[in-house]
Amino acid sequence: MNLKNICLGALALSMVGGMAFAGALDEPANMAPFFTDSSMKTMKPEADFKAAWASTAKDKQDKMMKECQDAAMSKPHAEFCANLMMYAGHK
């Protein structure tokens, strides 16, 4: 019985811990304004990208910039981060 409780506890912690690693770049609601399609494969043109960035809340902008400056966090979003640094400006 004790081993079962330990295993269930470990499973629960791993599930909760996995959610903590999702960042601003992994949230579809944050990323959708920058893409032309729901699959988020095609980014908007420069003017639309800049407009989407300008309409993004400052706290989200800060989180996104921070994640784009982290090599490990930005790797899956390399193209997006390259555009963000180019269009939004590197702080």
N, C-alpha and C positions, 0 to 999 in steps of 0.2 A: 504493500500500500504506500509506503514512504517513497519508494522508487517511482511509482506512478505519479505521485504529486510533484516530485522533483522534475520529472520529464515534462509534465504539463506546464509547470512554472517556467521552465526553460523555453518551451515552445511559445508561450505567451509573451515572454520577454523578447524573443527574437522577432516576433510579429510586430510588436510595438516599436522595437528598435529599428526595424526596417523602414517604418513610416517616418522616423525621425530624419533619415538620410535624404528624403525627398526635399529638393530645394525649390527656389523660385523658378528655375529653368525647367523643372519637371512638372509644374502645374499648368495644365492646359489653359486655364482661364488667363494666366499671365502671358502665355505664348501666342494664343489665338489671334490677337490683334496684329501680329507681325507676319501672318501667313495668309495666303490667298485661298487655301483649301482647308477642310476640316481634318485632313490627314497630316497637316503641317509639314508638307514636303516642299512647297514652293513659297518662298518669301516674297513679300510685297516689294514693289519698286521703291527706290530710294526716298522719294517724296512721301509716299504712304508709310514707309518704315519710320521716317522722322516724325511724321504726324502721330503715329501710334506711340512712339516713344514720348513725345511731348504730352500726350494725354494719359500716360501711365503715372500713377501716384508716386510721389517722391520716395516713399519707403520701399516700394517695389523696385523702383529704379536702382536704389542703393543696393538692394539684395541681388538684383540681376547683375549689376556691375561687379559686385564682390565675387559672385560665383564665376563670372567670365574671366576674372583675373586669377582665379585658382585653376591651375592646369588640370588637376584631376576632375574637378567639377565641370569644367568647360569642355572636356574632351568629347562627350556625346553631342555637344551643341556647338562644335567648332565653327561651322559656317555662320550660325546665328551670332556667336560672340565676335567673330571677325567683323561682321556688319555692324554690330552694336558699337564696337570700339571705333570703327571708321565713321559711322554716321552720328552716333551720340557723343562721341568725343571721349577720350581717355581721361579719367579724373586723376 
